[in-house]
Amino acid sequence: MARPTWNRGTSRLYVLATIHLQFIVHIMFRGIASMGGSRSVRRPTLWLELVVFCVGFVVVMSSLDICPNGCTCTDISLSCGYDDNVTFTLDNIPRASSPTNITALGIRRQDIARINKGAFDNYDKVELLVLINISMEVIEDGAFIGLGNVKHLLIFNCSQLRSVNALTFEGLDSLEIFSLIGNERLVMEPCTLTALPNLKTLILTGNSAMNLARDQFVGVGCEHANYSSMESLHLSDQPNGITQQDWSILPNLSSITLGGAPEAILNTTYLSILANLASLTVNKLKMGYFPKNIFHNGNLRRIQISEASFSELPAHAFVNTPKLERLNIERSELTSIHPEAFTDLSHIYYLGLRKTNVQTLPPGLLLGVGGFTLELEENKLETLPLGILDGVTTVYRFELGGNPWVCDCSLYWLIVYLREHPRLKYSDPVCAAPPNLVNVTFEQLIEDKTNMTGCEPPVPTPILTTTTTRAPATPLTRASGIGGVSPTDDPPIEPVGYYLRNYWYVIVISSLSILIACCRLCLRLCGVCLAEDDKPVSVAEGPQAGETRGVAGTDTGTTGLRNIYTNGHTPADKNTSKLNADTSV
């Protein structure tokens, strides 16, 4: 619940509410005193009124410095400068007179020239600290002392900030994510990162004056610093002075992002040093060709390439990454792909080609790939060959939107494939030709079989492959039809994951029903067993002489005993006594 900004109106509201409550208490005790005819109630009334007034006063005073003007406050956050309609600016970090429960603190577009030591006192529970577009020039040494729980620090577009060092970040012992983005004049002194012992992610982007090099990690005075906790490093649009030997000081890196990486870096085998590397993102790869021996790391699982200038993807392009599972190429000048470009990727399950100049894909490109997702959005694709899905056992998602599709008979096989696989998730592409089908969606073609009358799926042409081409994942032949599935066959059996994702509620309800039935059966069996154990002793047996215990060892005060004995006689004794009485009469 958001707290209102402190002003004269809210103070009047607090005071009136306090006086109103005090007046109600006063009237209530006055009534009690008049009804009892005693004046002894007046003194407790005065004490209670005093307590109510003090509580109201404390509530009012505790709200005085909660939320400064121009800021927005909640119980766990304080943000200043995020409302574009408020022109009020701060000249310092808002101070808290007492410890607060704020866990997120954000300062944006403020004229704070300097952050002094102790500026964050009483913000000891803050976990996220964001400083954006602040005109600060200096952050004093020890300014962050007291923020021992901060896990994410973002300093963004503070163009006047000139230098930081290890003492600047003293006290941030729990920091895990450190982001320095768009600080044009910022320079990082040697050994700066030694102040962050638990750092896991370092993001340096657009700091044009900062040349990240070995000194920032293990400079003079910090030769034995340990960076085993660092897992992710993002270096985009800024100088990078790390050499092949320097990567050895970051042994546990699992994710790297490089921007404008030169060919000299990517062609070396430095990536092989990082045994835990699983994800690599390369932005602005300005090379006219795709170099050989690139991405030299056998443990890579994910590669993303964006804004690349190479036009052709050659054969065996990813021979050094046999365990690759996700490949995404977007916003590049790619125009053609060799049929054997992905031959070495037997584990891939996601392939994304977006915003490229590719006009067609060669048949057999995906030969041997199992179940996977294919995203071909916003390219220049006009058609897809019949053999493109050969060897693919299951397609989980098929994104085709944003392409100028020519919906003639050469594409009819794809319409048939989508029609025969209604569970397949895909975007709804639109035809760009011929004229009679312009702006007609694939969904309309699937539902209306007359739009492409006379078209039949063409007979696939055998594809000549080299001996190095991997075999299909399953024994499927081209004679079996489109993508390993004949148009007349039933849709392939979906994997277990499909049903878990789409029918989880049915599985949960069924499981609960079975569990309830089992519980009811167990309770019924237990009830039968208890009934056998509690079966009363027959009247013929009766109690033995001198016994005062009834059925199942209960005493004479129990219900079982009352059922067998009535006034010290058995039911048979009572009937005999009554018969004798009638005979005497």
C-alpha positions in Angstrom: 0.0 0.0 0.0 1.5 3.3 -1.0 2.0 6.0 1.6 0.9 9.5 0.7 3.5 12.2 0.3 3.8 14.2 3.5 2.2 17.7 3.2 -0.2 20.0 5.1 -3.3 18.2 4.0 -2.2 14.8 5.2 -1.0 16.2 8.5 -4.4 17.8 9.0 -6.0 14.4 8.2 -3.9 12.6 10.9 -4.6 15.3 13.5 -8.4 15.3 12.9 -8.5 11.5 13.0 -6.7 11.5 16.3 -9.0 14.1 17.8 -12.0 12.3 16.5 -11.0 9.0 18.1 -10.2 10.8 21.4 -13.6 12.5 21.4 -15.3 9.1 20.9 -13.4 7.6 23.8 -14.3 10.6 25.9 -18.1 10.3 25.2 -18.1 6.6 25.8 -16.6 6.8 29.2 -18.8 9.8 30.0 -21.8 7.6 29.3 -20.5 4.8 31.5 -19.9 7.3 34.3 -23.4 8.7 34.1 -25.0 5.3 34.0 -23.1 4.1 37.1 -23.5 7.3 38.9 -19.9 7.3 39.9 -17.1 9.8 39.2 -14.3 7.2 39.6 -14.3 6.6 35.9 -13.0 10.0 35.0 -9.4 9.3 35.9 -9.1 6.2 33.7 -10.8 8.2 31.0 -8.1 10.9 31.1 -5.3 8.3 31.0 -6.8 6.5 28.0 -7.3 9.8 26.2 -3.7 10.6 26.8 -2.6 7.2 25.4 -4.7 7.7 22.3 -3.3 11.1 21.7 0.3 9.9 22.1 -0.3 7.1 19.7 -1.7 9.4 17.1 1.1 11.8 17.6 3.7 9.1 17.0 2.0 8.0 13.8 2.1 11.5 12.5 5.7 12.2 13.4 6.9 8.8 12.0 5.5 9.9 8.6 7.4 13.2 8.3 10.4 11.9 6.4 9.0 8.8 4.7 8.5 10.3 1.3 10.1 13.5 0.0 8.5 15.7 -2.5 8.8 14.5 -6.1 9.2 10.8 -4.9 6.9 7.8 -4.9 6.9 5.6 -1.8 5.6 2.2 -0.9 6.2 0.1 2.1 9.3 -1.5 0.4 10.4 1.0 -2.2 11.4 4.6 -2.7 11.8 6.1 -6.2 12.5 9.7 -7.1 12.4 11.3 -10.5 10.4 8.6 -12.3 7.3 10.8 -12.7 7.7 13.0 -15.8 5.0 15.4 -14.6 7.0 16.4 -11.5 9.8 18.9 -12.0 11.0 18.9 -8.4 14.7 17.7 -8.1 16.8 16.6 -5.2 20.3 17.9 -4.4 21.1 14.9 -2.2 20.1 11.3 -1.5 16.9 11.3 0.6 17.8 10.7 4.2 16.0 8.4 6.6 15.9 9.4 10.2 15.4 5.8 11.3 15.9 2.3 9.8 13.4 1.6 7.1 12.1 -1.5 5.4 12.8 -0.3 1.9 14.3 -3.0 -0.3 14.4 -1.0 -3.6 15.8 2.5 -4.0 15.8 4.3 -7.3 17.1 7.8 -8.1 16.6 9.2 -11.6 17.3 12.6 -13.3 18.4 14.5 -10.2 21.0 17.3 -9.7 23.0 15.4 -7.1 26.6 16.6 -7.7 28.2 14.4 -5.1 27.3 11.3 -3.1 28.9 11.7 0.3 29.9 9.0 2.7 27.0 8.0 4.9 24.4 9.1 2.3 22.7 5.7 2.6 22.5 5.4 6.4 19.4 3.5 7.6 18.9 1.9 4.2 20.4 -1.3 5.4 17.6 -3.5 3.9 18.0 -2.2 0.4 18.7 -5.0 -2.2 18.3 -3.0 -5.4 20.0 0.4 -5.9 19.5 2.2 -9.2 21.2 5.5 -10.1 20.1 6.9 -13.6 20.9 10.2 -15.3 22.4 11.8 -12.2 24.7 14.7 -12.7 27.2 13.4 -10.1 30.9 13.9 -10.6 32.2 12.2 -7.5 31.2 9.2 -5.4 33.2 9.5 -2.2 35.1 6.5 -0.8 32.8 4.5 1.5 29.6 6.2 0.2 28.0 2.7 0.0 28.9 1.7 3.5 25.7 0.5 5.2 24.3 -1.2 2.1 25.5 -4.6 3.0 22.4 -6.3 1.6 22.5 -4.8 -1.9 22.6 -7.5 -4.5 22.1 -5.4 -7.7 23.7 -2.0 -8.4 23.0 -0.1 -11.6 24.8 3.1 -12.5 23.4 4.2 -15.9 24.1 7.3 -18.1 25.9 9.3 -15.4 28.0 11.1 -17.9 29.8 13.4 -15.4 31.1 10.6 -13.3 34.9 10.3 -13.9 36.5 7.7 -11.7 35.8 4.8 -9.4 38.1 2.5 -7.4 38.0 -0.3 -4.8 37.2 2.1 -1.9 34.3 3.5 -3.8 32.4 0.3 -3.5 33.5 -0.6 0.0 30.7 -2.2 2.0 29.0 -3.9 -0.9 29.9 -7.4 0.2 26.7 -9.0 -1.0 26.7 -7.4 -4.4 26.0 -10.0 -7.2 25.1 -7.9 -10.2 27.1 -4.8 -11.1 26.0 -2.8 -14.1 27.9 0.2 -15.5 26.2 1.4 -18.7 26.6 4.5 -20.8 28.9 6.4 -18.4 31.0 8.0 -21.2 33.8 9.5 -19.0 34.1 6.8 -16.4 37.4 5.2 -15.8 37.9 2.2 -13.6 41.1 2.2 -11.5 43.2 -1.0 -11.1 41.9 -3.5 -8.6 38.5 -1.9 -8.4 36.7 -5.2 -8.6 38.5 -6.7 -5.6 36.0 -4.8 -3.4 33.2 -7.1 -4.7 34.0 -10.6 -3.4 30.6 -12.2 -4.3 30.2 -10.6 -7.7 28.5 -13.0 -10.2 27.5 -10.7 -13.1 29.5 -7.8 -14.5 27.9 -5.6 -17.2 30.0 -3.0 -18.9 28.4 -1.4 -21.9 29.0 2.0 -23.6 31.7 3.2 -21.2 33.8 4.6 -24.0 36.6 5.8 -21.8 37.0 2.6 -19.9 39.3 0.0 -21.3 38.7 -3.2 -19.4 42.0 -5.0 -19.0 43.8 -7.3 -16.7 44.6 -4.5 -14.2 41.0 -4.1 -13.2 41.1 -7.7 -12.0 44.6 -8.5 -10.8 46.6 -5.2 -10.9 49.5 -4.1 -8.7 48.5 -4.8 -5.1 45.8 -7.4 -5.9 47.8 -10.0 -7.8 46.2 -12.9 -5.9 42.6 -11.7 -6.1 40.0 -14.5 -6.6 37.2 -14.2 -9.1 35.8 -17.7 -8.9 32.3 -16.4 -8.1 32.0 -14.5 -11.4 29.7 -16.3 -13.8 28.6 -13.8 -16.4 30.5 -11.0 -18.2 28.9 -8.5 -20.7 31.2 -6.3 -22.7 29.4 -4.4 -25.5 30.3 -1.2 -27.3 33.3 -0.4 -25.2 37.1 -1.0 -25.4 38.2 -4.5 -24.4 41.8 -5.1 -23.5 41.4 -8.6 -22.2 43.8 -11.0 -24.0 43.8 -14.7 -24.3 45.9 -15.2 -21.2 43.6 -12.9 -19.1 40.6 -15.2 -19.4 42.3 -17.7 -17.0 41.5 -15.4 -14.1 37.8 -16.0 -14.7 37.7 -19.8 -14.6 34.0 -20.2 -13.9 32.5 -17.9 -16.5 29.3 -19.5 -18.0 28.1 -16.6 -20.1 29.9 -14.0 -22.2 28.6 -11.1 -24.3 31.0 -9.4 -26.7 30.2 -6.3 -28.8 32.1 -5.4 -31.9 34.4 -8.4 -31.2 37.3 -8.4 -33.7 38.1 -11.5 -35.8 41.5 -11.8 -34.0 39.7 -12.6 -30.7 37.2 -15.0 -32.1 39.6 -16.9 -34.2 41.9 -17.8 -31.2 41.3 -20.7 -29.0 40.9 -18.6 -25.9 37.3 -19.8 -25.4 38.6 -23.4 -24.8 40.2 -22.2 -21.6 36.7 -21.6 -20.1 35.5 -25.1 -19.3 32.1 -23.9 -17.9 31.2 -21.6 -20.8 27.6 -22.4 -21.9 26.4 -19.2 -23.5 28.0 -16.8 -26.0 26.5 -13.6 -27.5 28.3 -11.7 -30.2 27.0 -8.3 -31.3 28.2 -6.3 -34.3 30.5 -9.0 -35.8 31.8 -6.8 -38.6 33.4 -9.4 -40.9 32.5 -10.0 -44.6 32.8 -13.8 -44.1 32.2 -16.4 -41.5 35.7 -17.4 -40.3 36.7 -21.0 -39.7 37.5 -22.3 -36.2 35.2 -19.7 -34.7 33.6 -20.3 -31.2 36.2 -22.8 -30.2 34.5 -24.4 -27.1 33.0 -27.9 -27.0 30.8 -27.1 -24.0 28.8 -24.2 -25.6 25.0 -24.7 -25.4 23.8 -21.3 -26.7 25.1 -18.9 -29.4 23.4 -15.7 -30.4 24.8 -13.6 -33.3 23.3 -10.2 -34.1 24.2 -7.3 -36.5 26.7 -9.5 -38.4 28.0 -8.5 -41.8 28.9 -11.9 -43.2 26.6 -13.0 -46.1 27.1 -16.8 -46.2 27.0 -19.5 -43.6 29.5 -22.2 -44.8 29.5 -25.9 -44.4 30.4 -27.2 -40.9 30.2 -23.7 -39.6 29.8 -24.9 -36.0 32.1 -27.9 -36.0 33.7 -26.7 -32.8 30.5 -26.6 -30.8 29.0 -30.1 -31.1 26.8 -29.7 -28.0 25.1 -26.6 -29.2 21.4 -26.5 -28.4 20.2 -23.0 -29.3 21.3 -20.9 -32.2 19.9 -17.5 -33.0 21.1 -15.3 -35.9 19.2 -12.0 -36.2 19.6 -8.5 -37.8 22.4 -9.7 -40.1 23.3 -9.5 -43.8 23.1 -13.3 -44.2 21.7 -14.3 -47.6 22.5 -18.0 -48.1 23.1 -21.1 -46.0 25.1 -24.1 -47.1 23.1 -27.4 -46.9 25.7 -28.8 -44.4 26.0 -25.7 -42.3 24.3 -27.4 -39.3 25.6 -30.9 -39.9 27.6 -31.1 -36.7 24.7 -30.0 -34.5 23.1 -33.2 -33.4 21.7 -31.7 -30.1 20.1 -28.5 -31.4 16.5 -28.0 -30.5 16.1 -24.3 -31.3 17.0 -22.4 -34.5 16.2 -18.8 -35.0 16.7 -16.7 -38.2 15.2 -13.3 -37.9 15.5 -10.1 -40.0 18.1 -11.5 -42.4 18.3 -11.4 -46.2 17.7 -15.2 -46.6 15.3 -15.9 -49.5 15.2 -19.7 -49.3 16.6 -22.6 -47.3 18.3 -25.7 -48.9 16.6 -29.1 -48.7 18.1 -31.4 -46.1 19.4 -28.4 -44.0 17.8 -29.9 -40.9 18.6 -33.6 -41.7 19.0 -35.6 -38.5 17.6 -32.9 -36.1 15.1 -34.3 -33.6 12.3 -32.3 -32.1 12.9 -28.6 -32.2 11.6 -25.1 -32.6 12.1 -23.2 -35.9 11.7 -19.5 -36.1 12.0 -17.8 -39.5 10.3 -14.5 -38.9 10.9 -11.2 -40.9 13.3 -12.6 -43.5 12.8 -12.5 -47.3 11.6 -16.1 -47.6 9.3 -16.7 -50.6 9.0 -20.4 -50.4 10.4 -23.5 -48.6 11.5 -26.6 -50.3 9.7 -29.9 -49.7 12.7 -31.6 -48.1 13.4 -28.9 -45.5 11.8 -30.9 -42.7 13.1 -34.3 -43.6 14.5 -36.1 -40.6 12.7 -33.8 -38.1 10.8 -36.0 -35.7 8.7 -33.2 -34.1 8.3 -29.5 -34.6 7.2 -27.8 -31.4 6.8 -24.3 -32.9 7.0 -22.9 -36.4 7.2 -19.1 -36.7 6.9 -17.9 -40.3 5.4 -14.4 -40.1 6.8 -11.3 -41.8 8.0 -13.1 -45.0 6.7 -12.4 -48.6 5.4 -15.9 -49.2 4.4 -16.9 -52.7 1.5 -19.2 -52.1 1.7 -21.3 -55.3 1.8 -25.1 -55.7 5.5 -25.2 -54.6 4.3 -24.2 -51.1 1.3 -26.4 -51.0 3.2 -29.1 -49.1 3.6 -26.7 -46.2 -0.2 -26.0 -46.1 -0.8 -29.8 -46.1 1.8 -30.3 -43.3 0.1 -27.6 -41.1 -3.3 -29.0 -41.9 -2.2 -32.5 -40.8 -0.6 -31.2 -37.6 -3.3 -29.0 -36.0 -1.4 -29.0 -32.6 1.6 -27.3 -34.1 2.0 -23.8 -32.8 2.9 -21.2 -35.5 2.4 -17.6 -36.3 -0.2 -16.8 -39.0 1.8 -15.8 -42.1 0.3 -13.9 -45.0 0.6 -14.6 -48.7 2.2 -11.8 -50.9 1.6 -13.6 -54.2 -0.1 -14.6 -56.5 -2.5 -11.7 -57.0 -5.6 -13.7 -56.2 -4.1 -14.8 -52.8 -2.6 -11.5 -51.6 -3.2 -10.9 -47.9 -4.7 -14.4 -47.5 -3.4 -16.0 -44.3 -2.1 -19.6 -44.0 -5.0 -20.3 -41.7 -7.5 -19.4 -44.4 -5.7 -21.7 -46.8 -5.7 -24.5 -44.3 -9.5 -24.2 -43.6 -10.5 -23.5 -47.3 -9.1 -26.4 -49.4 -10.4 -24.8 -52.6 -8.0 -21.8 -52.6 -5.1 -24.0 -54.0 -7.2 -26.3 -56.2 -5.1 -28.5 -58.5 -2.0 -28.4 -56.4 -0.5 -31.6 -55.2 2.6 -32.1 -53.0 5.5 -32.5 -55.5 7.6 -35.7 -55.4 10.8 -34.8 -53.4 14.1 -34.9 -55.2 16.8 -37.1 -53.6 19.5 -35.0 -52.0 23.1 -35.8 -52.6 25.1 -35.6 -49.3 28.7 -36.3 -48.4 29.8 -39.1 -46.2 30.3 -36.6 -43.3 26.6 -35.7 -43.2 25.0 -37.1 -40.1 22.4 -39.8 -40.3 18.8 -39.1 -39.4 17.9 -39.3 -35.8 15.2 -41.9 -36.6 14.9 -44.3 -39.5 12.7 -42.1 -41.6 13.0 -42.0 -45.4 11.9 -39.4 -48.0 9.5 -41.9 -49.4 7.5 -41.7 -46.1 6.3 -38.2 -47.0 6.7 -34.7 -45.8 9.1 -34.2 -43.0 9.0 -37.9 -42.2 5.2 -38.0 -42.0 2.9 -39.0 -44.9 0.0 -36.6 -45.5 -2.4 -39.6 -45.1 -0.8 -40.7 -41.8 -2.0 -39.7 -38.4 -0.1 -36.8 -36.7 3.0 -38.0 -34.9 2.7 -38.8 -31.2 3.5 -35.8 -29.2 6.2 -36.0 -26.6 5.4 -36.2 -22.9 6.5 -32.6 -22.4 3.7 -31.5 -24.7 1.0 -33.0 -22.5 2.6 -31.7 -19.3 2.6 -28.2 -20.7 -0.9 -28.1 -22.2 -2.9 -30.6 -20.1 -1.3 -30.2 -16.6 -4.6 -29.3 -15.0 -6.2 -32.6 -16.2 -3.3 -34.5 -14.8 -3.5 -32.7 -11.5 -7.2 -33.2 -11.1 -7.0 -36.9 -12.1 -4.1 -37.4 -9.6 -6.1 -35.8 -6.8 -9.2 -37.9 -7.6 -7.1 -41.1 -7.4 -5.5 -40.0 -4.2 -8.9 -39.2 -2.6 -10.3 -42.5 -3.7 -7.3 -44.3 -2.2 -7.8 -42.4 1.1 -11.5 -43.3 1.2 -10.7 -46.9 0.7 -8.1 -46.9 3.4 -10.5 -45.3 5.8 -13.2 -47.8 5.0 -10.8 -50.7 5.6 -9.6 -49.2 8.9 -13.3 -48.7 9.9 -14.0 -52.4 9.3 -10.9 -53.4 11.4 -12.0 -51.2 14.2 -15.5 -52.5 14.1 -14.2 -56.1 14.5 -12.0 -55.0 17.5 -14.9 -53.2 19.2 -17.5 -56.0 18.8 -19.4 -56.4 22.2 -19.3 -59.6 24.2 -22.5 -61.7 23.8 -25.0 -61.7 26.7 -24.8 -65.5 27.0 -21.2 -65.2 28.1 -21.9 -62.5 30.6 -19.4 -61.1 33.1 -17.5 -63.5 35.4 -18.1 -63.3 39.0 -16.5 -60.4 40.7 -15.8 -58.7 37.4 -16.6 -55.0 37.1 -15.2 -54.5 33.6 -17.3 -54.4 30.4 -16.6 -54.8 26.8 -13.1 -54.2 25.6 -11.9 -53.6 29.1 -14.0 -50.5 29.8 -15.2 -49.7 33.3 -18.8 -49.6 34.5 -19.3 -46.0 33.5 -18.8 -46.7 29.7 -21.6 -46.9 27.1 -20.7 -50.5 26.3 -21.3 -51.5 29.9 -24.6 -49.7 30.1 -25.8 -51.7 27.1 -25.1 -55.0 28.8 -26.1 -54.1 32.4 -29.1 -52.2 33.6 -29.4 -51.6 37.4 -27.1 -54.5 38.1 -29.0 -57.1 36.0 -28.7 -58.5 32.6 -31.6 -58.2 30.2 -32.5 -61.8 30.9 -32.6 -61.3 34.6 -35.0 -58.3 34.2 -37.4 -60.4 32.1 -37.4 -63.2 34.6 -38.2 -60.8 37.5 -41.1 -59.3 35.6 -42.5 -62.7 34.8 -42.4 -63.8 38.4 -44.2 -60.6 39.5 -47.0 -61.2 37.0 -47.4 -64.8 38.2 -47.7 -63.7 41.8 -50.4 -61.2 40.9 
